[in-house]
């Protein structure tokens, strides 16, 4: 067991990651209101959502390694400042164009904090369990999304200013989190020479780790792709396909996903990465079948069940993928390697969200759900096959 300061630092970073996912999911519950009040198409609302992973990918590719040079604490604080600006813009947004700006700012913030936060959890790990940081990383995503959906739904239904109040609450908490980051240890940068030697990150995979990288990126990407479908279209699926317009009911149904992500991540944290990925891919395929059935039969029960299995599948695949990447990333390239994994993952998320919006606008929800389910399900099966082909000695060498 490490010292108390390291233990506190670990949980401060975990809270920052909760807040990041809270920020990213906060607009999801508001999308139906934007669509109704501002007369937006589904492709437009999913386009707003897709701006977020596009911005994240840009940040990860250019400065995904920055925390290896300026330290985890500084990078997390800069990321939180971007999230604060994003929340402000959402809170004050007078029209559609400002929503794209706010979403991009959120993407910059999460892009800076995701890789740095994942690396910091590994470095501040208060236990001897090397899988613990990956499990907590996934759980923070679940908790952040859960709070965003439930609290957002409550603030929309029972408080004034439904399009804005949740963002003011979020802004206050981000300010508090920036202050908390001052209590993190001053990170010793992993490179000699510090800031002056920094170069744009790019996608750089150490020799001999391409197989690990591909598997980790696919595993996390599958979870993110499903999450992109659910967060960008889930509220509208619940309203239009399942048939409820009660925003609190929608928030509660969508939050089931995040709760089960935490359950899946907790279980996966007790397993090695490969079994976690295999279990997760199988469950994701089952989930997509259930989602299609819920859409075709307009079944609320099947939609809820798909939320449960989807959360579990997400928890297993993402925890397994992050755990695999963290296990093999060297200390001097840790943030860059994890950021490279997230680049592919957020590409999957953006493509699934925006593709679903375009398809649902052009052909309807039923077609969009069929299309996304086939594509994501096929990638999940390919990933499952790859776990059986890859040399197990390579995976368990450490």
N, C-alpha and C positions, 0 to 999 in steps of 0.2 A: 504494500500500500504506500502510495506516495504522500507527500506532505499535504497539509491542509490548504496551502495556497494553490497548489496544483489542482486539488479537488474543487476548490471554489472556482478557479479559472475554467475548468472543464464545464461546470454547470452554467457559468456565465455565457460561454460560447454556445452551449446547447440552447439557452434562452434566446440568444441572438438568432440562431437558426430557426427557432419557433417563430420569431417575429418576422423573419424573412418570408417564410411560407404563408404566414398570416397575411402579409402585405400582398403576396402574389395571388392569393385566393380571394381577397376581399372583394374585388370587382365581380367575381363569379356569381354571387347571390344577387347582385344588382343588375346584371345583364338583362333580365326580363323587364325591369323597370325602364332602363335606357331604351330598350326596343319598343316599349309601349309609349313612353312619354315623348321620345324623340323620333319615333317612327323609323326604326333602324331594321334592316334586313338581318337575317341570321348570318350571312356572309360578312356583314359589317361588324357585328358583335364578335364573331370568332376572329375577324381580322384584328380587332383591338386586342383580343387575347393573344394572337400570334405575334404581335409586335413585341411582346415580352420575351419569348424564347429567342427571337431574332436579335434583340439587344443583348441578351445573355451570351449568345454565341459570339457576337462581335467582341464583347469584353473578354470572354474566356480565350479566344484565339489571340487577341492582342496583348492582354495583360493577365492572362490566367496564371502566370508564374510570379506576379508582382510581390506576393507575400513572402516568397523565398528570398526577396531582396530587402524589402522595407519592413518585414515582420508581420506576424498574424494580427497583432493588435491594431496597428495603423491601417491595415487593409480592411479589417472589419469595421472600423470607425468610418472610413471613407465610404464603404458600402452602405452603412446606415444613413449617412448624410444624403446619399442619392435616394434611398427609400423615403426619407423625410420629405425631400422635395417632391417625390412622386405622390405621396399622400396629400401634400398641400395642393398640388395641381388638381388631383381628383376632387378634393373638397371644394375647390373654387371653380371647377370646370363649368363654363357657360354653354359649351357646345361640343359636338363630336370631335373636332380637331384636337381639343385639349386632352381628350381621353387617350388618343394615340401618344401624345407627348408624355402624359403621366405613366402610361404603360411602359414606354421606353425607359423612363427614369427608373421604374421598378426593376426592369430587366438589367440595367446597369448595376443597380444596388445588389440584386441577388447574384449576378455574375461575379461581382467582387467578393461576396461573402461565402458563396457556396464552396468553391475550392479551398479558400483560406480556412473556412470553418471546419470543413472535413479534415484538413490537415491538422488544425489546432486540436480537434478532438482526439486524434491519434497521439499527438505529442503530450497532451495534458491528461491522457487516460489514467484515472486514479486506481485502476485495477491491473492485474496481471493478465487479464483476458484480452487477447488481441482482437477478438471479434466484437467486443463491447462498444467501441466507438462507431462502427458501422451500424450496429443495431440502434444506438441512440440517435445517430444521424437520421435514420429512417423514421424513428418515432417522433423526432422533432417536426418532420414534415407532416406527419399525421396530426399531431397536436395543433400545429399552426393552422392547417386547413380546417380542422374541427372548430377551433375558436372563431375563425373568420366566418364560417358558414352559420354557426349557431348565433353568435353575438350579432353578426350582420343581419340575420333574419329578425332577431328581436328588436334591434334598433330601427329596422325598416318598418316593422309592423306596429310598434308601440310608441315610438318617439317621433318628434317632428323632423323635418328635413331628411327624408329617407334616402336621397341621393348623396348626402354629404356627411351626416353625423358620424357614421362609422369610420370615416377617414380622419376626422378630428380626434376621435378616441385613439386611433392608430398612431397619429402624429405624436400625441402626448407620450405614448409608450415607447416610441422610437427615441424621443429625446431622453427618456429615462435610461434606455439601453446604451445610448452613446456615453452617458455618465458612467454606467457600469463598466464599460470597456476600459476606462482609465485605471480600473483595478486589476486588469490583466497584466501578467508579467511582461516586461519589455522584452519582446522576442529577440533572441540572437539570430540574426539572419544566417541563412545556410550557406551563403557565398562569401568568400573573402572579397573585400573591396566594396561591399555594400551596393548602394544605389547606382554608383557610377558605372558598374558593369552590367546593368540591366539591358536586356534585349527583348524585343517582342516575343511572346511565348510561342505562337504557332502550335502545330500539332507535332510534338517530338516524342517519339516512343523509344526508350532505351533498347539497345540491341538485345534480341532474345525474348522480348516481352510483347511482341505483336500478337501472339496467340492469346495471352492473358488480357491484353488491352481489348481485343476484338470481342472476347467473351464478356468481359465486364461491361463494355459499352452497349452491347446488345441486351444484356440482362437489365441494366438500368434503363435503357431506352425503351424496352417493352413496357415497363412499369410507367414511365413518363408518358408514353404514347396513350396508354389507357387512361392515365390521369388527365391528359389533355382533352380526350374525348369527354370525360366525365365533367371536368371543371368548366369547359367552354360551352358544352351543350346540355349538361345534366339538368340544370334548372329548367331549361326549355323543354327537355324531354319529359320531365315530371309534369310540367304544365300542359303541354300540347298532346303528348302521347298517353300519359297515365291519366291526365284529366283533373289535376288539382291546381287551383290558383292561389291557395293559401301559402304565402311566402314562408311562414314558420314551418308548415308541414314540409315544404320543399327543402328548406334548410336542414330539418331533422333527417329527412331521407338521405340527402347528400352527405350529411355528416357521418352516417353509418360507414361510408367508405373509409373515412379518416380514422375512425375508431378501430376498424378491423385492420387497417394498415399497421397501427401500433401493436395489435395482437400478433399479426404475422411477423413483424419485425422482432418482437420479443422472442417468439419461438425460433425464428431463423437465427437469432443471435446465439442460440445454443447449438447450432449446427455448423458444419463446415460450409464454405461458400458453394461448392458444387451441388450438394444435395438441396440447398436452399434455392439455387437457380432452377434446378430440375423440377422441384415441386411447384415453384412459382409459375413457370411457363405452362405447365399442365393446367393449373388453376386459372390462369389468364385465358387460355383457350376455352375452358368450360364457361367462364364468365361471359365471353363474347357470344357464345351460343345462347346463354340465358338472356342476354341483352337483346339479341335479335328476336327471341321468342316473346319477350316482354313488349317489344315494339309492335310486333305483328298481332299479338293477342290483346294489346292495350291492358296488360295485366300489372296492377300495382304490386301484387305479391311477388311476381317474377322479377320486377324491377328492384325491389328491396333485396331479394335473394342475390341478384347479380351485384348489388352494392356490397353485400357481405363477402361473396367470393372474390370480387374484384379487389377489395381492400386487402384480403389475405394474400392474393396473388401478387399485388404490388409490394406488400411488405416483404415477401420472400425473395422476389427477383431483385428489387433494389438493394436490400440488405446484402444479399449474396454478391451482387455485382460490386458494390462499394467495398465490401469486405475483401473480395478478391483483389481489387486494385490496391487497397491499402496494404494488404499483406505483401505485395511484391514491389511497391514503390519505395525507392531508396530515399533516405532522409533529405538529400540535397535536391531531389526532383519530386518530392511528394505532392506539393500543391499543383505543379504543372501536370503530373501524370493524372491526378484526380480531375483536374480541369479538363484535360483532354477527353476523359471518359464522359464528363458532363456535356461537352460540345455535341457529341453524337446524340446523347440523351435528349437534350433540348431541341435538337434538330427534329428528332422523332416527335416530340411533343408539339412543336409548332406546325409540322406537316399534318399531324392527325387533327389538330384543332381547326386549322384554316381549311384543310381539305374537307373536313366534315361540314363546315359552314358553307362552303361553295356548293357541295353536293346537296345539302338540305335546301338551300335557296333555289337551286336549279331543278331538283327532282323530288324534293320532299324528305322528311326525316327518315322514313322507312328505307329509302334507297341509301341514304347517307350512312345509316347504321349498318346496313348490309355490307356496303363497300368498305367501311373502316374495319369492321369485324373480320372480313376476309383477309385484308392486307395485314393487320396487326396479328391476327391468328397465324397466318403463314410465317411471319417473321418469328413468332414465338416457337413454332414447330421447328424452324431452321435452327434456332438457338438451342432447343432441346437436343436436336440431332448433333449439334456441334459439341455439346457437353459430353456426349458419348464417344465422340471421335477424338477429342483432345487427349493428349497423354496425361493420365492421372498423376504420374510421377512429377510432372511439371507443376501441377496445381498444388500438390501436397509437399513439395520439396522443403518448404519452410515450416 
